[in-house]
Amino acid sequence: QVQLVESGGGLVQAGDSLRLSCAASGRTFSSYTMGWFRQAPGKEREFVAAISWSGGTNYADFLKGRFTISRDNAKNTLYLQMNSLKPEDTAVYYCAARRSAVIVRTTLYDYWGQGTQVTVSS
């Protein structure tokens, strides 16, 4: 069992940066594929980025290099650095853990956090 707790969300202006964190419990964090997803009001949850246990990454096409996913296995923590934020980035951001080494862009992850709200004003 893995418990995930996100933090770092907030209200920012367009063009600002935020760094989200996801603290994971459990001894096997380093073996999980980790991902970030987001869900805006009235929309489906969508893939943002993922990182494998070895550090391989995958990003949603719409990001165009604005976000960076990283992990610190020693601290059992996942990060999402978000730069050049836009109003359309407003959503609840979720981290997720997957017991497979394969990165997927679907919501086929085994564990989910409760989410952290990111609001970007224009």
BAMAR-881435 format. One record per atom (N, C-alpha, C): atom name; chain; x, y, z. Coordinates in nm, 2 decimals. Each point is the difference from the previous one (the first is absolute). Layout:
N
ATOM:atomo:cadena:X:Y:Z
ATOM:CA:A:X:Y:Z
...
END
This chain:
122
ATOM:atomo:cadena:X:Y:Z
ATOM:N:A:0.08:-0.12:0.00
ATOM:CA:A:-0.08:0.12:0.00
ATOM:C:A:0.09:0.12:0.00
ATOM:N:A:-0.04:0.10:-0.08
ATOM:CA:A:0.08:0.13:-0.01
ATOM:C:A:-0.10:0.11:0.02
ATOM:N:A:0.04:0.09:0.09
ATOM:CA:A:-0.08:0.12:0.02
ATOM:C:A:0.07:0.12:-0.06
ATOM:N:A:-0.07:0.09:-0.07
ATOM:CA:A:0.05:0.11:-0.07
ATOM:C:A:-0.06:0.13:0.05
ATOM:N:A:0.08:0.10:0.03
ATOM:CA:A:-0.05:0.12:0.05
ATOM:C:A:0.06:0.12:-0.08
ATOM:N:A:-0.08:0.07:-0.08
ATOM:CA:A:0.05:0.11:-0.08
ATOM:C:A:0.00:0.13:0.08
ATOM:N:A:0.09:0.09:-0.04
ATOM:CA:A:0.00:0.13:0.06
ATOM:C:A:0.06:0.10:-0.10
ATOM:N:A:-0.01:0.13:0.03
ATOM:CA:A:0.07:0.10:-0.08
ATOM:C:A:-0.09:0.07:-0.10
ATOM:N:A:-0.13:-0.03:0.00
ATOM:CA:A:-0.09:0.07:-0.08
ATOM:C:A:-0.04:0.14:0.05
ATOM:N:A:-0.07:0.08:-0.08
ATOM:CA:A:-0.03:0.13:0.05
ATOM:C:A:-0.06:0.09:-0.11
ATOM:N:A:-0.01:0.12:0.03
ATOM:CA:A:-0.05:0.10:-0.10
ATOM:C:A:0.12:0.08:-0.04
ATOM:N:A:0.02:0.01:-0.14
ATOM:CA:A:0.11:0.07:-0.05
ATOM:C:A:-0.05:0.08:-0.13
ATOM:N:A:0.08:0.09:-0.05
ATOM:CA:A:-0.03:0.07:-0.12
ATOM:C:A:0.06:-0.07:-0.12
ATOM:N:A:-0.06:0.03:-0.11
ATOM:CA:A:0.06:-0.05:-0.13
ATOM:C:A:0.14:0.04:-0.01
ATOM:N:A:0.08:-0.10:-0.04
ATOM:CA:A:0.15:0.02:-0.02
ATOM:C:A:0.08:-0.04:0.12
ATOM:N:A:-0.07:-0.02:0.12
ATOM:CA:A:0.07:-0.04:0.12
ATOM:C:A:0.04:-0.15:0.00
ATOM:N:A:0.07:-0.04:0.10
ATOM:CA:A:0.05:-0.14:0.01
ATOM:C:A:-0.05:-0.05:0.13
ATOM:N:A:-0.02:-0.13:0.01
ATOM:CA:A:-0.03:-0.08:0.12
ATOM:C:A:0.07:-0.13:-0.01
ATOM:N:A:0.03:-0.05:0.12
ATOM:CA:A:0.05:-0.14:0.01
ATOM:C:A:-0.09:-0.08:0.09
ATOM:N:A:-0.05:-0.10:-0.06
ATOM:CA:A:-0.08:-0.10:0.08
ATOM:C:A:0.08:-0.11:0.05
ATOM:N:A:-0.03:-0.05:0.12
ATOM:CA:A:0.06:-0.11:0.06
ATOM:C:A:-0.10:-0.11:0.03
ATOM:N:A:0.05:-0.12:0.00
ATOM:CA:A:-0.08:-0.12:0.03
ATOM:C:A:0.08:-0.09:0.09
ATOM:N:A:-0.04:0.00:0.13
ATOM:CA:A:0.07:-0.09:0.10
ATOM:C:A:-0.06:-0.13:0.00
ATOM:N:A:0.08:-0.11:-0.01
ATOM:CA:A:-0.05:-0.13:-0.01
ATOM:C:A:0.05:-0.08:0.12
ATOM:N:A:-0.09:-0.08:0.05
ATOM:CA:A:0.03:-0.09:0.11
ATOM:C:A:0.05:-0.13:-0.06
ATOM:N:A:0.06:-0.09:0.09
ATOM:CA:A:0.04:-0.13:-0.05
ATOM:C:A:0.14:-0.01:-0.04
ATOM:N:A:0.05:-0.12:0.00
ATOM:CA:A:0.15:-0.02:-0.02
ATOM:C:A:0.03:-0.03:-0.15
ATOM:N:A:-0.10:-0.01:-0.08
ATOM:CA:A:0.02:-0.04:-0.14
ATOM:C:A:-0.02:0.11:-0.10
ATOM:N:A:0.00:0.13:0.05
ATOM:CA:A:-0.03:0.11:-0.09
ATOM:C:A:0.10:0.00:-0.12
ATOM:N:A:0.12:-0.03:0.02
ATOM:CA:A:0.10:0.00:-0.11
ATOM:C:A:-0.03:-0.09:-0.11
ATOM:N:A:-0.09:-0.10:0.02
ATOM:CA:A:-0.03:-0.10:-0.10
ATOM:C:A:-0.12:0.03:-0.08
ATOM:N:A:-0.07:0.11:0.04
ATOM:CA:A:-0.13:0.03:-0.06
ATOM:C:A:0.02:0.10:-0.12
ATOM:N:A:-0.08:-0.01:-0.10
ATOM:CA:A:-0.01:0.10:-0.10
ATOM:C:A:-0.10:0.11:0.06
ATOM:N:A:0.04:0.12:0.00
ATOM:CA:A:-0.08:0.11:0.06
ATOM:C:A:-0.05:0.09:-0.11
ATOM:N:A:-0.12:0.06:0.02
ATOM:CA:A:-0.06:0.09:-0.10
ATOM:C:A:-0.07:0.11:0.07
ATOM:N:A:-0.02:0.11:-0.08
ATOM:CA:A:-0.08:0.11:0.03
ATOM:C:A:-0.12:0.01:-0.10
ATOM:N:A:-0.11:0.02:0.06
ATOM:CA:A:-0.12:0.02:-0.08
ATOM:C:A:-0.07:0.13:0.05
ATOM:N:A:-0.10:0.05:-0.08
ATOM:CA:A:-0.07:0.12:0.04
ATOM:C:A:-0.15:-0.02:-0.05
ATOM:N:A:-0.08:0.07:0.08
ATOM:CA:A:-0.14:0.00:-0.04
ATOM:C:A:-0.06:0.14:0.02
ATOM:N:A:-0.05:0.06:-0.11
ATOM:CA:A:-0.06:0.13:0.01
ATOM:C:A:-0.15:-0.02:0.02
ATOM:N:A:-0.08:0.10:0.05
ATOM:CA:A:-0.14:-0.02:0.02
ATOM:C:A:-0.07:-0.04:-0.13
ATOM:N:A:-0.08:-0.10:0.01
ATOM:CA:A:-0.08:-0.04:-0.12
ATOM:C:A:0.08:-0.08:-0.10
ATOM:N:A:0.12:-0.03:0.03
ATOM:CA:A:0.08:-0.07:-0.10
ATOM:C:A:0.05:-0.13:0.06
ATOM:N:A:0.05:-0.09:-0.09
ATOM:CA:A:0.05:-0.13:0.05
ATOM:C:A:0.15:0.02:0.05
ATOM:N:A:0.04:-0.09:0.08
ATOM:CA:A:0.13:0.00:0.05
ATOM:C:A:0.10:-0.02:-0.11
ATOM:N:A:0.10:0.08:-0.01
ATOM:CA:A:0.10:-0.02:-0.12
ATOM:C:A:0.14:-0.02:0.05
ATOM:N:A:0.07:-0.07:-0.08
ATOM:CA:A:0.15:-0.02:0.03
ATOM:C:A:0.08:0.13:-0.02
ATOM:N:A:0.09:0.02:0.09
ATOM:CA:A:0.09:0.11:-0.01
ATOM:C:A:0.15:-0.05:-0.02
ATOM:N:A:0.05:-0.09:0.09
ATOM:CA:A:0.13:-0.04:-0.02
ATOM:C:A:0.02:-0.13:0.09
ATOM:N:A:0.10:-0.08:-0.04
ATOM:CA:A:0.03:-0.12:0.08
ATOM:C:A:0.15:-0.02:0.00
ATOM:N:A:0.05:-0.07:0.10
ATOM:CA:A:0.14:-0.03:0.01
ATOM:C:A:0.02:-0.15:0.05
ATOM:N:A:0.09:-0.07:-0.06
ATOM:CA:A:0.02:-0.14:0.04
ATOM:C:A:0.09:0.00:0.12
ATOM:N:A:0.02:-0.13:0.05
ATOM:CA:A:0.09:-0.01:0.12
ATOM:C:A:0.14:0.04:-0.04
ATOM:N:A:0.04:-0.02:-0.13
ATOM:CA:A:0.14:0.03:-0.04
ATOM:C:A:0.01:0.15:-0.04
ATOM:N:A:-0.10:0.07:-0.01
ATOM:CA:A:0.01:0.15:-0.03
ATOM:C:A:-0.05:0.03:-0.14
ATOM:N:A:-0.04:-0.10:-0.08
ATOM:CA:A:-0.06:0.03:-0.13
ATOM:C:A:-0.13:0.08:0.01
ATOM:N:A:-0.02:0.10:-0.09
ATOM:CA:A:-0.11:0.08:0.02
ATOM:C:A:-0.09:0.00:-0.13
ATOM:N:A:-0.12:0.05:0.02
ATOM:CA:A:-0.10:0.01:-0.11
ATOM:C:A:-0.09:0.11:0.03
ATOM:N:A:-0.03:0.09:-0.09
ATOM:CA:A:-0.08:0.12:0.02
ATOM:C:A:-0.12:0.01:-0.10
ATOM:N:A:-0.10:0.06:0.05
ATOM:CA:A:-0.12:0.03:-0.09
ATOM:C:A:0.05:0.10:-0.11
ATOM:N:A:-0.05:-0.02:-0.12
ATOM:CA:A:0.04:0.08:-0.11
ATOM:C:A:-0.03:0.15:0.02
ATOM:N:A:-0.11:0.03:0.07
ATOM:CA:A:-0.04:0.14:0.01
ATOM:C:A:0.10:0.08:0.09
ATOM:N:A:0.08:-0.06:0.08
ATOM:CA:A:0.09:0.07:0.09
ATOM:C:A:0.11:0.08:-0.07
ATOM:N:A:0.05:-0.05:-0.11
ATOM:CA:A:0.10:0.07:-0.07
ATOM:C:A:0.12:0.05:0.08
ATOM:N:A:0.04:-0.09:0.09
ATOM:CA:A:0.12:0.03:0.08
ATOM:C:A:-0.01:0.09:0.12
ATOM:N:A:-0.13:0.03:0.04
ATOM:CA:A:-0.02:0.09:0.11
ATOM:C:A:0.02:-0.07:0.13
ATOM:N:A:-0.03:-0.13:0.01
ATOM:CA:A:0.00:-0.07:0.13
ATOM:C:A:0.11:-0.10:0.00
ATOM:N:A:0.05:-0.03:0.12
ATOM:CA:A:0.11:-0.10:0.01
ATOM:C:A:-0.04:-0.09:0.12
ATOM:N:A:0.00:-0.13:-0.03
ATOM:CA:A:-0.02:-0.10:0.11
ATOM:C:A:0.13:-0.05:0.05
ATOM:N:A:0.01:-0.02:0.13
ATOM:CA:A:0.12:-0.06:0.06
ATOM:C:A:-0.04:-0.08:0.12
ATOM:N:A:0.10:-0.08:0.05
ATOM:CA:A:-0.03:-0.07:0.12
ATOM:C:A:0.13:-0.01:0.08
ATOM:N:A:-0.02:-0.01:0.13
ATOM:CA:A:0.11:-0.02:0.10
ATOM:C:A:-0.03:-0.13:0.07
ATOM:N:A:0.06:-0.11:-0.04
ATOM:CA:A:-0.03:-0.13:0.06
ATOM:C:A:0.04:0.00:0.15
ATOM:N:A:0.11:0.07:0.03
ATOM:CA:A:0.04:0.00:0.14
ATOM:C:A:-0.10:0.07:0.10
ATOM:N:A:-0.08:0.09:-0.06
ATOM:CA:A:-0.10:0.07:0.08
ATOM:C:A:-0.14:-0.05:-0.03
ATOM:N:A:-0.01:-0.10:-0.08
ATOM:CA:A:-0.13:-0.05:-0.04
ATOM:C:A:-0.10:0.11:-0.05
ATOM:N:A:0.06:0.09:-0.08
ATOM:CA:A:-0.08:0.12:-0.04
ATOM:C:A:0.01:0.01:-0.16
ATOM:N:A:-0.12:0.04:-0.05
ATOM:CA:A:-0.01:0.03:-0.14
ATOM:C:A:-0.02:0.15:-0.01
ATOM:N:A:0.05:0.06:-0.11
ATOM:CA:A:-0.02:0.14:-0.02
ATOM:C:A:-0.05:0.03:-0.14
ATOM:N:A:-0.07:0.12:-0.01
ATOM:CA:A:-0.04:0.05:-0.13
ATOM:C:A:0.03:0.15:0.00
ATOM:N:A:0.11:0.04:-0.07
ATOM:CA:A:0.03:0.14:-0.02
ATOM:C:A:-0.08:0.05:-0.11
ATOM:N:A:-0.08:0.11:0.02
ATOM:CA:A:-0.09:0.05:-0.10
ATOM:C:A:0.04:0.15:-0.02
ATOM:N:A:0.04:0.03:-0.12
ATOM:CA:A:0.05:0.13:-0.04
ATOM:C:A:-0.10:0.06:-0.11
ATOM:N:A:0.01:0.13:-0.01
ATOM:CA:A:-0.09:0.07:-0.10
ATOM:C:A:-0.14:-0.04:0.01
ATOM:N:A:-0.06:0.00:0.12
ATOM:CA:A:-0.13:-0.05:0.02
ATOM:C:A:-0.10:0.08:-0.08
ATOM:N:A:-0.11:-0.06:-0.05
ATOM:CA:A:-0.11:0.06:-0.07
ATOM:C:A:-0.13:-0.03:0.07
ATOM:N:A:-0.10:0.09:-0.03
ATOM:CA:A:-0.13:-0.02:0.07
ATOM:C:A:-0.05:-0.14:-0.03
ATOM:N:A:0.02:-0.05:-0.12
ATOM:CA:A:-0.05:-0.14:-0.04
ATOM:C:A:0.07:-0.11:0.08
ATOM:N:A:0.11:0.03:0.08
ATOM:CA:A:0.06:-0.10:0.08
ATOM:C:A:-0.08:-0.01:0.14
ATOM:N:A:-0.10:0.08:0.02
ATOM:CA:A:-0.08:-0.01:0.12
ATOM:C:A:-0.07:-0.13:0.01
ATOM:N:A:0.03:-0.07:0.11
ATOM:CA:A:-0.06:-0.14:0.02
ATOM:C:A:0.04:-0.05:0.13
ATOM:N:A:-0.05:-0.11:0.04
ATOM:CA:A:0.05:-0.08:0.11
ATOM:C:A:0.10:-0.09:-0.05
ATOM:N:A:0.12:0.00:0.06
ATOM:CA:A:0.11:-0.08:-0.04
ATOM:C:A:0.02:-0.12:0.09
ATOM:N:A:0.00:-0.12:-0.06
ATOM:CA:A:0.01:-0.13:0.07
ATOM:C:A:0.14:-0.07:-0.03
ATOM:N:A:0.06:-0.06:0.10
ATOM:CA:A:0.11:-0.09:-0.02
ATOM:C:A:-0.06:-0.14:0.01
ATOM:N:A:0.07:-0.09:-0.07
ATOM:CA:A:-0.04:-0.14:-0.01
ATOM:C:A:0.12:-0.09:-0.01
ATOM:N:A:-0.02:-0.12:0.05
ATOM:CA:A:0.11:-0.10:0.00
ATOM:C:A:-0.05:-0.12:-0.07
ATOM:N:A:0.09:-0.06:-0.07
ATOM:CA:A:-0.03:-0.12:-0.08
ATOM:C:A:0.11:-0.11:0.02
ATOM:N:A:-0.05:-0.12:0.03
ATOM:CA:A:0.09:-0.11:0.04
ATOM:C:A:0.08:-0.05:-0.12
ATOM:N:A:-0.03:0.04:-0.12
ATOM:CA:A:0.07:-0.04:-0.12
ATOM:C:A:0.11:0.09:-0.03
ATOM:N:A:0.11:-0.05:-0.07
ATOM:CA:A:0.11:0.08:-0.05
ATOM:C:A:-0.04:0.08:-0.13
ATOM:N:A:-0.11:-0.03:-0.05
ATOM:CA:A:-0.04:0.06:-0.13
ATOM:C:A:-0.08:0.13:0.02
ATOM:N:A:0.05:0.10:-0.06
ATOM:CA:A:-0.07:0.13:0.01
ATOM:C:A:-0.13:0.00:-0.09
ATOM:N:A:-0.11:0.03:0.05
ATOM:CA:A:-0.12:0.01:-0.08
ATOM:C:A:-0.06:0.14:0.02
ATOM:N:A:-0.08:0.05:-0.10
ATOM:CA:A:-0.06:0.13:0.01
ATOM:C:A:-0.15:-0.01:0.04
ATOM:N:A:-0.04:-0.12:0.03
ATOM:CA:A:-0.14:-0.02:0.04
ATOM:C:A:-0.01:0.01:0.15
ATOM:N:A:-0.12:-0.01:0.05
ATOM:CA:A:-0.01:0.00:0.15
ATOM:C:A:0.01:-0.14:0.06
ATOM:N:A:0.07:-0.09:-0.06
ATOM:CA:A:0.02:-0.13:0.05
ATOM:C:A:0.12:0.00:0.10
ATOM:N:A:-0.02:0.07:0.11
ATOM:CA:A:0.09:0.00:0.11
ATOM:C:A:-0.06:-0.06:0.12
ATOM:N:A:0.08:-0.05:0.09
ATOM:CA:A:-0.05:-0.08:0.11
ATOM:C:A:-0.04:0.08:0.12
ATOM:N:A:0.07:0.11:0.02
ATOM:CA:A:-0.02:0.09:0.12
ATOM:C:A:-0.01:0.14:-0.04
ATOM:N:A:-0.09:0.08:0.07
ATOM:CA:A:-0.02:0.14:-0.03
ATOM:C:A:0.00:0.08:0.13
ATOM:N:A:0.05:0.12:-0.02
ATOM:CA:A:-0.01:0.10:0.11
ATOM:C:A:-0.14:0.07:-0.01
ATOM:N:A:-0.02:0.09:0.10
ATOM:CA:A:-0.12:0.07:0.01
ATOM:C:A:-0.01:0.12:-0.09
ATOM:N:A:0.12:0.05:-0.05
ATOM:CA:A:0.00:0.11:-0.09
ATOM:C:A:0.04:0.13:0.07
ATOM:N:A:0.05:0.09:-0.08
ATOM:CA:A:0.03:0.14:0.05
ATOM:C:A:-0.05:0.10:-0.11
ATOM:N:A:-0.06:0.10:0.05
ATOM:CA:A:-0.06:0.10:-0.10
ATOM:C:A:0.10:0.10:-0.05
ATOM:N:A:0.00:0.02:-0.13
ATOM:CA:A:0.09:0.10:-0.06
ATOM:C:A:-0.10:0.09:-0.08
ATOM:N:A:0.01:0.13:0.04
ATOM:CA:A:-0.09:0.10:-0.07
ATOM:C:A:0.09:0.11:-0.06
ATOM:N:A:-0.01:0.02:-0.13
ATOM:CA:A:0.08:0.10:-0.07
ATOM:C:A:-0.09:0.11:-0.05
ATOM:N:A:0.02:0.12:0.05
ATOM:CA:A:-0.08:0.11:-0.04
ATOM:C:A:0.07:0.08:-0.11
ATOM:N:A:-0.09:0.06:-0.09
ATOM:CA:A:0.05:0.07:-0.11
ATOM:C:A:0.04:0.14:0.03
END
